């Protein structure tokens, strides 16, 4: 799908960012609640019950032998309640926290049941599932039946709103770039829609099969990122430089896409088989020490944000980092191969409807730089912005930059560098900055987006009813422009030829009627 105009797309992105800053209140509220439930000593019995239930649920899947499962669970249940007192006990960390005794017991038991390499692989699944199930099991312990049902409904709606966009985007890409070029003749609009529906169903089935047989070795979001690497890791340079460069070529695009897919498959294989296949093979070859030194040396400048070191359980490079490396590699390959295979610069004006190819007749006036327009230029405000659009843009700038960054971050950092705050001030700070202010904004945005959304929906159906359908505008490309543009260009060329012929005839008639001059 696309916005009504480029300006509407800019405003939609702005409102989406505004909504995202408000939605963060939900993440903070749920996160603080679960952290308190699982770590505060007043909730130690409930926390033990949650951890035992999570371990039982995972053991039913990972430990197939009933006798071994009984031994496994008896060891987990024998771990006493974990109570931590702030200021007395050692501070909790990611490496050592109240989950550590359960994870260590599970790791030891799984290695005892399955051996070293397979036990490490099983423990990797156990650890990931253990952390992944904390949210659901904690919310089940906290919420009563009615609120728990509403929370589940919210999660299902969020899943549908996300997955339908992913499926639709993938279906459009495959249909336009893979399916339609296979047909020798152009598809009719009905056949085109049918192809989109069939491809969407196929992608949904593929996603379902992939989810059923997925080995839970990493967080779901990281797994999705690794899967996206297969396509986005290679098509990113193609989309950016294919639209905004004059040197991009088909050869560079294919090299980028193929490299991204190959690296994505390699990443999935290495991550899935690291503990039981890849790491034992590296250890057998005697490369663990040199690779560990290399990874630590490469990641040292980025510590503590990026820490790479050899681990027998988990692949040292996470999915986001692998995604970033893939994009860097494909970007370099795209640029190099395109420069080597480029015969002549691409006519970018023709594709972007600029200059003589401006078929829309819109001549957008640029906002010149001056002291009065410097902030408008920084915010991207143009003469297309209405008063309401300008108000939204300035309000978002004041909230996100002036309030959130300058006041709530920079000012607080400087203040604490000079005079550190008491500990109790930080609780009030987070309450105001992350709960009260976003809560007020959420209340305002609910009515704003609700009323505005209804108005825009009626406008959408009105515009769809009055629109003039163009059967050529189906996404097909001929001569590096869409079929609809080809028809417009031909029409403009014919009009230009007719005008030229008429001008020539007028010149001939003028010469015939003019008096002879000697």
C-alpha positions in Angstrom: 0.0 0.0 0.0 1.0 3.6 -0.5 0.0 7.0 0.8 -2.1 9.4 -1.2 0.9 11.6 -1.9 4.6 11.9 -0.7 3.5 14.6 1.7 0.8 12.4 3.2 3.5 9.7 3.6 5.7 12.1 5.5 2.9 13.0 7.8 2.0 9.4 8.3 5.5 8.6 9.3 5.5 11.5 11.7 2.3 10.4 13.4 3.6 6.9 13.5 6.6 8.1 15.4 4.4 10.1 17.7 2.3 7.0 18.4 5.4 4.9 19.0 6.7 7.3 21.7 3.3 7.0 23.5 3.1 3.2 23.2 6.3 2.9 25.2 4.4 3.4 28.4 2.9 -0.1 28.0 6.4 -1.6 27.7 7.7 0.2 30.7 4.7 -0.7 32.8 4.8 -4.4 32.0 8.6 -4.6 32.3 8.7 -2.9 35.7 5.8 -5.2 36.9 7.5 -8.4 35.8 10.9 -7.4 37.2 9.3 -6.6 40.5 7.4 -9.8 40.6 10.4 -12.0 39.8 13.0 -10.2 41.9 11.5 -8.5 44.9 11.7 -10.5 48.1 8.1 -9.9 49.0 7.0 -11.9 45.9 9.5 -14.7 46.3 6.9 -17.5 46.6 5.1 -16.4 43.5 8.4 -16.0 41.6 9.4 -19.6 42.5 6.0 -20.9 41.4 6.5 -19.1 38.0 10.0 -20.4 37.5 8.9 -23.9 38.4 6.0 -23.8 36.0 8.2 -22.5 33.2 10.7 -25.3 33.8 8.0 -27.9 33.9 6.5 -26.7 30.6 9.9 -26.7 28.9 10.9 -30.1 30.3 7.8 -31.7 28.7 9.2 -30.7 25.3 13.0 -31.1 25.7 13.3 -34.1 28.0 11.6 -37.0 26.3 12.5 -39.8 28.7 9.9 -39.8 31.6 12.4 -41.0 34.2 15.0 -38.3 33.2 12.2 -35.7 33.2 11.2 -36.6 36.7 14.8 -36.3 37.9 15.2 -33.0 36.0 12.1 -31.5 37.6 13.0 -32.8 41.1 16.3 -31.0 40.9 14.6 -27.8 39.8 11.9 -27.9 42.4 14.4 -28.6 45.1 16.0 -25.1 44.6 14.7 -22.9 47.5 13.0 -19.5 47.1 15.4 -16.9 45.9 15.4 -13.7 48.1 17.5 -10.7 47.2 18.0 -7.7 49.5 19.2 -4.5 47.9 22.2 -3.1 49.6 23.0 -6.3 51.4 23.3 -9.0 48.8 25.5 -8.8 45.7 23.8 -6.7 42.9 22.0 -8.6 40.3 23.4 -8.7 36.8 22.8 -10.3 33.4 25.4 -12.9 34.2 24.3 -13.7 37.8 20.8 -13.2 38.9 17.9 -15.1 40.6 17.5 -17.3 37.5 21.1 -18.5 37.6 20.6 -21.4 40.0 17.8 -22.9 37.8 19.8 -22.4 34.6 22.9 -24.0 36.1 21.0 -27.0 37.4 19.3 -27.4 34.0 22.6 -27.1 32.2 24.2 -29.7 34.4 21.3 -32.1 34.1 21.0 -31.8 30.3 24.7 -32.5 29.8 24.4 -35.5 32.1 21.5 -36.9 30.1 22.6 -36.1 26.6 26.4 -35.6 26.7 28.5 -32.5 26.3 27.6 -31.2 22.8 24.0 -32.3 22.6 23.5 -31.1 26.2 24.8 -27.7 25.3 22.4 -27.5 22.4 19.5 -28.6 24.6 20.4 -26.0 27.2 20.5 -23.3 24.6 16.9 -24.1 23.8 16.0 -24.3 27.5 17.5 -20.9 28.3 15.9 -19.2 25.4 12.5 -20.7 26.1 12.9 -19.9 29.8 13.3 -16.2 29.2 10.8 -16.2 26.4 8.0 -17.7 28.5 8.5 -15.3 31.5 6.1 -12.7 30.1 3.2 -15.0 29.5 3.6 -17.0 32.7 4.1 -13.9 34.8 1.0 -12.2 33.4 -1.0 -15.4 34.0 0.1 -15.2 37.7 -0.7 -11.5 38.0 -4.0 -10.9 36.1 -7.4 -12.3 36.8 -9.3 -14.3 34.2 -11.1 -11.4 32.5 -8.0 -9.1 32.2 -5.9 -12.0 31.1 -8.3 -12.7 28.3 -8.2 -9.1 27.2 -4.4 -9.1 27.3 -4.4 -12.3 25.1 -6.8 -10.6 22.7 -4.5 -7.6 22.6 -1.5 -9.8 21.7 -3.5 -11.6 19.0 -4.6 -8.3 17.4 -1.0 -7.0 17.6 0.2 -10.2 15.9 -2.5 -10.0 13.1 -1.7 -6.3 12.5 2.0 -7.1 12.1 1.8 -10.4 10.2 -0.7 -9.3 7.6 1.6 -6.4 6.6 4.6 -8.7 6.4 2.7 -11.3 4.3 1.2 -8.6 2.0 4.6 -6.9 1.4 6.2 -10.3 0.6 3.3 -11.3 -1.6 3.6 -8.0 -3.7 7.3 -8.4 -4.1 7.1 -12.1 -5.2 4.2 -11.5 -7.5 5.6 -8.4 -9.2 9.3 -9.5 -9.5 9.0 -13.3 -9.8 5.5 -14.5 -10.8 4.5 -11.9 -13.4 7.7 -12.0 -15.5 7.1 -15.8 -16.0 3.9 -15.0 -18.1 4.4 -14.1 -21.7 1.2 -12.1 -21.8 0.1 -9.4 -19.3 -2.4 -10.5 -16.7 -5.8 -9.0 -16.5 -6.7 -7.1 -13.2 -8.7 -10.1 -12.0 -5.9 -12.6 -12.7 -3.4 -10.2 -11.0 -5.5 -10.0 -7.9 -5.9 -13.8 -7.9 -2.2 -14.3 -8.2 -1.7 -11.9 -5.2 -4.1 -13.9 -3.1 -2.6 -17.3 -4.0 0.9 -16.1 -3.3 -0.3 -14.6 0.0 -1.7 -18.0 1.0 1.5 -19.7 0.0 3.6 -17.3 2.1 1.3 -17.8 5.1 1.6 -21.5 4.8 5.4 -21.1 4.5 5.5 -19.0 7.6 3.4 -21.5 9.5 5.6 -24.4 8.5 8.8 -22.5 9.4 7.3 -21.6 12.8 6.3 -25.2 13.6 9.7 -26.6 12.8 11.7 -23.7 14.1 14.2 -24.6 16.8 13.9 -22.0 19.5 17.6 -21.1 19.9 17.3 -17.3 20.1 14.7 -14.7 21.0 11.8 -14.6 18.6 12.6 -11.0 17.5 16.2 -12.0 16.8 15.0 -15.1 14.9 12.7 -12.9 12.7 15.7 -10.6 12.1 17.8 -13.5 11.0 15.1 -14.6 8.6 14.7 -11.1 7.3 18.4 -11.1 6.6 17.9 -13.5 3.8 16.0 -10.9 1.8 16.5 -7.5 3.4 20.3 -8.0 3.9 20.7 -8.1 0.1 17.8 -5.9 -1.2 18.6 -2.9 1.1 21.4 -1.6 -1.2 19.3 -2.4 -4.2 16.3 -0.4 -3.0 18.4 2.6 -1.9 20.9 2.9 -4.7 18.5 1.5 -7.3 16.2 4.5 -6.7 18.7 7.2 -5.9 21.9 6.5 -7.9 23.0 6.6 -11.5 25.5 3.8 -11.3 23.4 0.8 -10.1 23.2 -2.1 -12.5 21.3 -5.4 -12.7 24.5 -7.4 -12.1 25.2 -5.5 -8.9 21.6 -6.1 -7.8 21.8 -9.9 -8.4 25.2 -10.2 -6.6 23.8 -8.3 -3.6 20.6 -10.4 -3.4 22.4 -13.7 -3.9 25.1 -12.8 -1.3 22.4 -11.7 1.2 20.5 -14.9 0.8 23.6 -17.1 1.1 24.8 -15.3 4.2 21.3 -15.5 5.7 21.2 -19.3 5.2 24.7 -19.6 6.6 23.6 -17.6 9.7 20.6 -19.8 10.3 22.6 -23.0 9.9 25.4 -21.8 12.2 23.1 -20.6 14.9 20.9 -23.6 14.8 23.8 -26.1 14.8 26.3 -24.2 16.8 26.4 -26.2 20.1 26.1 -29.7 18.6 27.9 -29.5 15.3 29.8 -26.2 14.6 31.5 -25.6 17.9 32.6 -29.3 18.4 34.1 -29.2 14.8 36.0 -25.9 15.6 37.2 -27.4 18.8 38.4 -30.5 17.0 40.3 -28.4 14.5 42.0 -26.5 17.3 40.6 -23.1 16.2 38.7 -22.1 19.4 41.6 -20.2 20.9 42.6 -18.2 17.8 39.0 -17.4 16.9 38.3 -16.3 20.5 41.3 -13.9 20.4 40.2 -12.6 17.0 36.6 -12.0 18.0 37.6 -10.3 21.3 40.1 -8.0 19.4 37.5 -7.0 16.8 34.7 -6.3 19.3 37.0 -4.6 21.9 36.5 -1.0 20.6 32.7 -1.5 21.0 32.7 -3.0 24.5 30.5 -3.2 26.5 27.8 -2.8 23.8 29.3 -5.5 21.6 31.2 -8.4 23.2 32.2 -11.3 21.0 33.9 -14.3 22.5 33.7 -18.1 21.9 31.0 -19.9 23.7 30.2 -23.6 23.6 26.5 -23.0 24.0 25.6 -19.9 21.8 26.9 -18.4 18.6 28.9 -15.4 19.6 27.4 -13.0 17.0 23.7 -12.3 17.6 21.1 -11.9 14.8 21.2 -8.1 14.7 25.0 -8.0 14.5 24.9 -10.6 11.7 22.3 -8.6 9.9 24.4 -5.5 10.0 27.5 -7.4 8.8 25.5 -8.8 5.9 24.3 -5.3 4.9 27.8 -4.0 4.9 29.1 -6.8 2.7 26.2 -6.6 0.2 26.5 -2.8 0.1 30.2 -3.0 -0.9 29.6 -5.8 -3.4 26.7 -3.9 -5.0 28.7 -0.7 -5.4 31.8 -2.5 -6.7 30.0 -4.7 -9.2 27.8 -1.9 -10.4 30.8 0.4 -11.1 32.5 -2.4 -13.0 29.5 -3.3 -15.1 28.0 0.2 -15.7 28.1 1.2 -19.4 26.5 4.6 -19.0 24.9 6.6 -16.2 21.2 5.8 -15.6 18.6 8.4 -16.6 17.4 9.1 -13.1 15.2 12.0 -14.1 13.1 9.8 -16.4 12.4 7.3 -13.6 11.6 10.0 -10.9 9.5 12.2 -13.2 11.8 15.1 -12.9 12.7 17.8 -15.5 11.1 17.2 -18.9 9.6 13.9 -17.6 7.3 15.7 -15.1 4.0 14.3 -16.3 2.0 15.5 -13.3 2.6 19.2 -14.0 3.5 19.8 -10.3 6.4 22.2 -9.9 7.2 22.1 -6.2 8.8 25.3 -4.9 11.7 24.7 -2.7 12.0 26.5 0.6 15.1 28.6 0.5 17.6 28.6 3.4 17.4 31.7 5.7 17.4 32.5 9.4 13.6 32.3 9.4 13.4 29.0 7.7 16.4 27.1 9.2 14.3 25.2 11.7 11.6 24.5 9.1 14.3 23.1 6.8 15.6 20.9 9.6 12.1 19.6 10.3 11.4 19.0 6.6 8.6 21.6 6.5 7.7 22.7 3.0 5.1 24.9 1.5 2.8 21.8 1.2 2.4 21.8 5.0 -0.9 23.2 6.2 -1.2 25.0 9.6 -2.3 21.7 11.2 0.7 19.9 9.7 3.1 22.6 10.9 1.6 22.4 14.4 2.0 18.6 14.4 5.6 18.8 13.2 6.6 21.5 15.7 4.8 19.7 18.6 6.7 16.5 17.8 10.0 18.3 17.6 9.4 20.1 20.9 8.4 16.8 22.6 11.0 14.5 21.2 14.1 16.8 21.0 13.5 19.7 23.4 11.7 17.8 26.2 12.9 14.2 25.9 16.5 14.8 24.8 17.5 18.2 26.1 15.6 18.4 29.3 15.0 14.8 30.4 18.4 13.5 29.3 21.1 16.2 28.7 20.0 18.4 31.6 19.7 15.4 34.0 23.2 14.1 33.0 24.8 17.5 33.6 22.9 18.0 36.9 24.0 14.6 38.2 27.6 15.2 37.0 27.7 18.3 39.2 25.4 17.2 42.1 24.2 13.5 42.1 20.6 12.9 42.9 19.4 11.0 45.9 18.2 7.5 45.1 14.6 8.3 45.9 14.6 11.1 43.3 15.1 8.6 40.5 11.9 6.8 41.3 10.0 10.1 41.0 11.9 10.9 37.8 10.9 7.6 36.1 7.4 8.0 37.3 7.0 11.4 35.8 9.0 10.9 32.6 8.0 7.4 31.7 4.5 7.1 33.2 2.7 10.4 33.9 3.7 12.5 30.9 3.3 9.6 28.3 0.0 8.8 30.1 -1.4 12.3 29.5 -0.2 12.2 25.9 -1.8 8.8 25.4 -5.1 10.1 26.6 -5.0 13.0 24.2 -3.7 10.9 21.3 -6.5 8.3 21.8 -9.2 10.9 21.0 -7.1 12.6 18.4 -6.3 9.4 16.5 -9.7 8.0 17.0 -11.6 11.0 15.6 -9.0 11.8 12.9 -8.9 8.1 11.9 -12.7 8.0 11.3 -12.6 11.2 9.3 -9.7 9.9 7.1 -11.5 6.6 6.7 -14.6 8.3 5.2 -12.3 10.3 3.0 -10.6 7.1 1.8 -13.9 5.5 0.8 -15.0 8.7 -0.9 -11.8 9.0 -2.9 -11.9 5.3 -3.9 -15.4 5.7 -5.1 -14.5 8.7 -7.3 -11.1 7.5 -8.5 -10.3 6.8 -12.1 -8.9 3.3 -12.4 -5.9 2.9 -14.7 -5.5 -0.8 -15.8 -1.9 -0.1 -16.8 -0.9 1.0 -13.3 -0.4 -2.6 -12.1 3.3 -2.3 -11.1 4.6 -3.7 -14.3 7.8 -2.2 -15.7 8.8 -1.7 -19.3 11.9 0.2 -20.3 12.7 0.9 -16.7 9.5 2.8 -16.1 6.0 1.6 -15.3 3.5 0.8 -18.1 1.4 3.7 -17.1 4.3 6.0 -17.5 5.2 4.5 -20.9 1.7 5.4 -22.1 2.0 8.9 -20.8 5.4 9.4 -22.3 4.2 8.2 -25.7 1.2 10.5 -25.5 3.5 13.4 -24.7 5.8 12.5 -27.5 2.8 12.4 -30.0 1.5 15.7 -28.8 5.0 17.2 -29.2 5.2 15.8 -32.7 1.8 17.2 -33.6 2.8 20.6 -32.2 6.0 20.5 -34.2 4.1 19.5 -37.4 1.6 22.3 -36.8 4.4 24.8 -36.3 6.1 23.7 -39.5 2.9 24.0 -41.5 2.3 27.5 -40.0 5.9 28.5 -41.0 5.3 27.2 -44.6 2.0 29.1 -44.9 3.6 32.3 -43.6 6.3 32.0 -46.2 3.8 31.5 -49.0 1.7 34.4 -48.0 4.5 36.8 -47.4 5.4 39.3 -50.3 8.4 38.7 -52.5 11.4 40.7 -51.5 14.2 41.4 -53.9 
